[in-house]
């Protein structure tokens, strides 16, 4: 997290310098406002990463000689086959087209998207989640 914090502090400083130079030489305030907001957003991410580093301590990624299995994290379950991603993508495309062509197509998109999202949520609802383990436990 140290590297991420340093990266976002650098990005925030870059946007602060750009905003001050742009605001000094430019006559329009919109670009300056965008650069200031970009500086504040990257400073917010840097603050969050710094706070989590102080609260949780160093991560395995912060160590130079960290073993790979400590940095891998939990191994999740990925379903082998599912039609719900295709259904959700088609519903999202119909929603976008419905915003252009009319309410009737938008409502069809809602009707196609809703089962796709509900399928994503409830497809493996009864599955036992306690069987999830880390990659380091897998290799033992």
C-alpha positions in Angstrom: 0.0 0.0 0.0 3.0 2.3 0.4 3.6 2.3 -3.4 -0.1 3.0 -4.1 -0.2 5.8 -1.6 3.0 7.4 -3.1 1.6 7.0 -6.6 -1.7 8.8 -5.8 0.1 11.5 -3.8 2.2 12.1 -7.0 -0.8 12.1 -9.2 -2.5 14.6 -6.8 0.6 16.9 -6.9 0.7 16.7 -10.6 -2.9 17.8 -10.9 -2.3 20.6 -8.4 0.6 21.9 -10.4 -1.3 21.6 -13.7 -4.4 23.3 -12.1 -2.3 26.2 -10.9 -0.4 26.7 -14.2 -3.6 26.3 -16.2 -5.5 28.7 -13.9 -2.8 31.3 -14.2 -2.5 31.3 -18.0 -6.1 30.4 -19.0 -9.1 32.7 -19.0 -11.7 29.9 -18.7 -12.6 28.5 -15.3 -14.0 25.1 -16.4 -10.6 23.5 -17.1 -9.2 24.8 -13.9 -12.2 23.4 -12.0 -11.8 20.0 -13.6 -8.1 19.9 -12.7 -8.8 20.9 -9.1 -11.5 18.2 -8.8 -9.0 15.7 -10.3 -6.5 16.8 -7.7 -9.0 16.4 -4.9 -10.2 13.0 -6.1 -6.6 11.6 -6.3 -5.8 13.1 -2.9 -8.9 11.3 -1.5 -7.7 8.0 -2.8 -4.2 8.7 -1.4 -5.7 9.5 2.0 -7.7 6.3 1.9 -4.7 4.2 1.1 -2.6 5.9 3.8 -5.3 5.4 6.4 -5.8 1.7 5.6 -2.0 1.3 5.7 -1.9 2.9 9.2 -4.9 0.9 10.4 -4.0 -2.6 8.9 -0.3 -2.4 8.8 1.9 -3.3 5.9 0.6 -5.7 3.3 2.6 -8.7 1.9 3.1 -6.6 -1.3 5.1 -4.1 0.7 7.7 -6.7 1.6 10.6 -7.2 -0.8 10.9 -11.0 -0.3 7.2 -11.9 0.2 6.2 -15.4 -1.0 3.7 -15.5 -3.8 1.1 -17.5 -1.9 0.9 -14.7 0.8 0.0 -12.1 -1.8 -2.5 -14.2 -3.7 -5.5 -13.7 -1.4 -8.6 -15.9 -1.4 -9.4 -18.0 -4.4 -13.0 -17.4 -5.4 -15.5 -19.7 -7.1 -16.0 -19.1 -10.8 -19.0 -20.8 -12.5 -18.1 -22.9 -15.5 -21.0 -22.0 -17.6 -23.8 -19.4 -17.3 -26.2 -17.7 -19.6 -26.8 -14.8 -17.3 -23.8 -12.6 -18.5 -25.1 -12.8 -22.0 -28.6 -12.0 -20.8 -27.4 -9.0 -18.8 -25.3 -7.7 -21.7 -28.2 -7.9 -24.1 -30.4 -6.1 -21.6 -27.9 -3.4 -21.1 -27.5 -3.0 -24.9 -31.3 -2.7 -25.2 -31.4 -0.1 -22.4 -28.9 2.0 -24.3 -30.7 1.6 -27.5 -34.0 2.4 -25.7 -32.6 5.7 -24.5 -32.0 6.6 -28.2 -35.0 5.1 -29.9 -37.8 5.3 -27.4 -39.5 4.1 -24.2 -40.8 0.9 -25.7 -37.3 -0.5 -26.4 -36.1 0.8 -23.0 -38.9 -1.2 -21.3 -38.0 -4.3 -23.2 -34.4 -3.8 -22.1 -35.5 -3.7 -18.5 -37.5 -6.9 -19.0 -34.3 -8.6 -20.4 -31.9 -7.1 -17.9 -33.9 -7.9 -14.8 -33.7 -11.8 -15.2 -30.0 -11.5 -16.0 -29.1 -9.5 -12.9 -31.4 -11.7 -10.7 -29.7 -14.8 -12.2 -26.3 -13.4 -11.3 -27.4 -12.7 -7.8 -29.2 -16.0 -7.0 -27.5 -18.5 -9.3 -25.4 -20.0 -6.6 -27.2 -18.7 -3.5 -27.5 -22.1 -1.9 -23.8 -22.8 -2.4 -21.7 -23.3 0.7 -19.2 -20.3 0.9 -17.2 -21.7 3.7 -15.2 -23.9 1.2 -13.4 -20.9 -0.1 -9.7 -21.0 0.8 -6.5 -19.1 0.0 -4.1 -20.1 -2.6 -1.4 -20.8 0.0 -3.7 -23.4 1.6 -4.3 -25.1 -1.8 -0.6 -25.8 -2.2 -0.2 -27.5 1.1 
